[in-house]
Amino acid sequence: MSDRDDPARSSLYRTILGELERKIVSGEWPPGHRLPFEVDLATSYNVSRMTMNKVMTQLAKSGLIERRRKSGSFVAQPRGQSAILEITDVEAEVRAMKLAYAYRLLSRTQRGATPADAAAFEVKKGTGLIEVRGLHLAGGEPFCLEERLINLDTVPEAGDASFADGPSGAWLLKQVPWSTAEHKIFAVNASTETARQLHIAARAACLLIQRRTWSEAGPVTFVRFIYPGDKHVIGATFTPVAG
């Protein structure tokens, strides 16, 4: 008789699955935590090895655990997800993974636009800019490195903002309604400095999301979000177009 045919066994399967899911989602079992071996879990819950295997298989399908041959099962590292057609909020990404969010300001500099800035940002060389570098953290670990330029011609209020209390992006959304945005996505290797900030190996694969926004007054901001390549997913939902 299968679990589906046996209501008691099916109910027990769902109970065990729910309990293990809660331990992972709540952080009681943090990313990287090794779960007890399948045979030991079966014994502790007084169920068959087959029932326990179904539970572990479902956890793996859900992306909550990684099963490694000969090593056991481990809580998977959470992967953030953003959509390329939206102006996403990194804090919201982190909280969607049910992890504690924090932000650390790395540097804030006021300077003139270099030729490279002028080309990337569509401003004149020497235009006043605020350069802000910050680190977004998820569960106390580096999640995303943010490098942002803010155009002082369009957003002069940025000259008085310290950005020490939170991300500059959230501040900008409250100050300036943007009218146009552009996203570009790149696969890059981490520089030595980026690797140090994100706690990854130098030249490790990273996902770079580059964004520019404009308002009616002109260019607002140019920002680069750098994520460790194995911890982030770009997603979007599409529907068929008639015709």
N, C-alpha and C positions, 0 to 999 in steps of 0.2 A: 504493500500500500504506500502510495506517495504521500508527501507532506500535504499536498493539496487535497487529497482524499481523507486525511485524518485531521479534523478541526483542531484537536488538542495539540497535535504536533505542530501544525501550521501556526497556531497562536503562540506557542513557545518560541518558534523561529522568529516571529515578529517581535516578541518581547526581548529576546537576546539581541537582535539587530538594533532595536531602538536604544537599548542600554549602551551598547558599544558606540553607536553613533553619538549619543549624548556625551560620552566620555571624551570623544575626539573633538566635537564641535565646541564643547565648553572649555576646552583647554586643559582638562584634567590629564589627558594624554596629549602632550604637545607634539608639534612636528618633529619627526625623527625618533619618537618614542617607539621602542620595540614592543609589540604586543606579545602576550604569552603564546606559547606554541599552540597550534590548533588542537592537539591531543589533550593538552592541559586545560584549555578552555572547555572542551567537550566534557572532561571529567568534572570541572568546577560547576558547570551548569547541569550536569547529569543528563546529557543528551548524547545521541549517537555522533560518531565522527562525521557521518554524511550530513547531518543537520548543521553541524558546526562549519563544515566546508561550504555549505550553501550561504551561511551568514558571511563568511570571509570573502567569498566570491562576490557577493552583492556589495560589500564595503569597497572592494577593489574596483568594481564597475562604477561606483559612485565617485571614485577619485579620492576617497578618504584614506585609503591605505595603499601601500606598495608592497607587493609580495616578491621577495627576492629568494631565488633558488638557493637552498642550503643555509640561508641566513635567517629566514623567518619573515614576518610581516611587520611593517613600520608605518607609523602615521605619516601620510604624505605631506609634503610642503604645500601650503595653500598657494593657489595661483590666482592672481588678480585678473580681471577681465574688463576691458573697456571697448567701446564701440567707436569706430573711426568717424562716424557721422554725427557724434555728439561732443559737446564741450563737457567732458567728464570731470568730476571732482575726485582727487586722489583719496581724500579722507573717506568719501562715500564708498570707493572701491574697497578700502581696507575694512571698513565697518561691515560691508556686505559679506566679508569672509569671517565675520564674528571675531575679529581680532582688535585689540586695543590700538588706537591710532595716536601718533605723536609726530611733531614736526620740530626740526632743529635748523635754525638759521646758521649757515656756514659763513656767508660773507654778504656785505652790501656795499656797493661802490657807486659813486656818481662820477661819470666821465663823459667824454665826447665820443661820438660814433667813429670807429675806425673804418677804413675802406671796406673791410670784410663785413662789418656791421651794416654799412650803407647798402651793400649789395644784397645781403640777406634780408634786411628789414625794410628796404625801400625808403630810407631816409637819407638826408644829405650828410656828407662827411662832417664831423664836428657837432652834429645835433646832440643836445644834452640827453643822456640816458641814465637810468638807474639799472645797475646790474645786480641781480639777486641770485645767490646760490643757496639752495636748501636741501635738506634730506628728509624724506617722508619715511616713517617707521611703522611697521606692522608687528604687533606683539613684541615690541622692543628690538626688532631686527630691521636692518635697512631694507626698504621696499622699493624706493624710487629716488633717483637723484634729479633735482630740478634746477635748470639753468635758465634764467629769464632776463630779458631786456625790456624795459618800459620806456616809452617815448615821452619825455618831459614836455615836448611841444603839445602833445595831445592830452597828457595827464599830468599837469604841473603839480597837483597835490601829492604825487608820489615823492617829490623832493623832501617833504616833511614826514613821510611815513618811515618808521624804523623797520617794519616787518619782523620784529623780534617776537611778536605774540602769536603769529600764525602765518600761513602761506600767503604770498603776494597775490596768487591767483584768486583766492576768495575775496581779498580786499578789492581787487580790480573789478570783479563782477558786481560789487556793490557800488562802485564809483562811476564806471563807464559802461553804458549799454553798447555792446558791440553789434555791428550790422553784418559783417562778413567774417568768415573764418576759413582757414586753409589748413589741412592736415597733410603731412608727408610721413611715411614710415620707412625706416631703414634698419638693416641688420648691421651692427657694428661690433668691433672688438673693444673691450674695456681698456682705456689708457691706464697707466700706473696709478694716477690720482683717482680716477673713477673706480678702479678695482679696490683701492684702499677704502674709499667711502662706502662702497656697497658690500664690502667683506667678501669679495670674490677674487678669483685668480686673475692676474694680469692677462689681457688679451682674451678673456672669457667672452663668449657670445652674449651680446646684449641687444635688446630691442629699443630703438630710439623713435619716439614720437615727436615730431617737430610741428609746432603750431604757430600760425600768425593770425592775428585778429586786427580788424579795422573798425573804426566808428565813422560817423559822418565827418568828423574833424580830421581824420587821417589814421596812420598806423598807430595801434595801441600797444601791442606787445609781441615779442618773438620769444618763444620758449621751447626748450628741449627737455623732454622727460626720458630718462634713461633707466630701463628696468633690466635686471638680470634675465637673460633669455629663457631660463627654465622656470620662471616664476610669474609669467604674464602671458595672457592670451588676448588677441584682438578678435572681437566678434561683432557681427551685425546680422540683423534679420531682414530678409528681403521678401517681397511678394511679387507675383507675376505682373508684368505690365501688359495691358490689353493692346492688341493691334498687331 
